[in-house]
């Protein structure tokens, strides 16, 4: 597949009422280089390299 991901968002005040400890989203980003995997020049590099950098920048963090 081309991959996918999802998560559920809610307000912080509602999340505090849950049994499980909430995880706070500090940054997010998206990037698309190709509409189809068959049109990718290089299958070892994806738009995640761009969106990941943007999300870390937004969060003020660096990769581990």
Wavefront OBJ file of the C-alpha trace (Angstrom):
o trace
v 0.000 0.000 0.000
v 0.951 3.654 -0.042
v 0.535 3.752 3.746
v -1.815 5.635 6.014
v -2.209 6.751 9.585
v -4.829 8.277 11.837
v -5.364 9.563 15.358
v -8.272 10.957 17.358
v -8.066 14.526 18.653
v -9.955 16.094 21.533
v -9.643 19.124 23.760
v -7.052 18.878 26.547
v -9.687 19.379 29.263
v -11.645 16.373 27.964
v -8.502 14.262 27.566
v -7.614 14.775 31.234
v -10.824 12.912 32.190
v -9.716 9.720 30.403
v -8.200 6.733 32.198
v -5.232 6.599 29.813
v -2.654 9.390 30.034
v -3.160 11.816 27.114
v -0.500 12.503 24.504
v -0.230 16.128 23.412
v 0.396 16.951 19.740
v 3.160 19.548 19.560
v 3.531 19.663 15.788
v 2.170 18.198 12.588
v 2.773 18.460 8.874
v 1.929 16.783 5.630
v 3.679 16.553 2.278
v 2.922 14.820 -1.005
v 5.448 14.424 -3.779
v 3.681 11.937 -6.032
v 0.055 11.033 -6.541
v 0.930 7.408 -7.282
v 3.726 5.195 -6.029
v 4.375 4.117 -9.619
v 5.430 7.675 -10.516
v 8.087 7.902 -7.796
v 11.642 8.221 -9.094
v 13.162 6.838 -5.906
v 11.214 4.428 -3.696
v 13.660 4.834 -0.796
v 12.870 8.519 -0.178
v 9.341 9.743 0.494
v 7.656 13.029 1.329
v 7.843 11.945 4.986
v 11.395 13.325 4.998
v 9.909 16.772 4.351
v 6.801 16.546 6.541
v 8.777 15.015 9.407
v 11.256 17.895 9.389
v 8.400 20.428 9.377
v 6.596 18.711 12.266
v 9.765 18.609 14.384
v 10.419 22.286 13.602
v 6.863 23.207 14.629
v 7.251 21.281 17.896
v 10.661 22.796 18.618
v 12.189 19.309 18.842
v 14.737 17.215 16.970
v 14.587 13.521 16.043
v 15.994 11.174 18.694
l 1 2 3 4 5 6 7 8 9 10 11 12 13 14 15 16 17 18 19 20 21 22 23 24 25 26 27 28 29 30 31 32 33 34 35 36 37 38 39 40 41 42 43 44 45 46 47 48 49 50 51 52 53 54 55 56 57 58 59 60 61 62 63 64
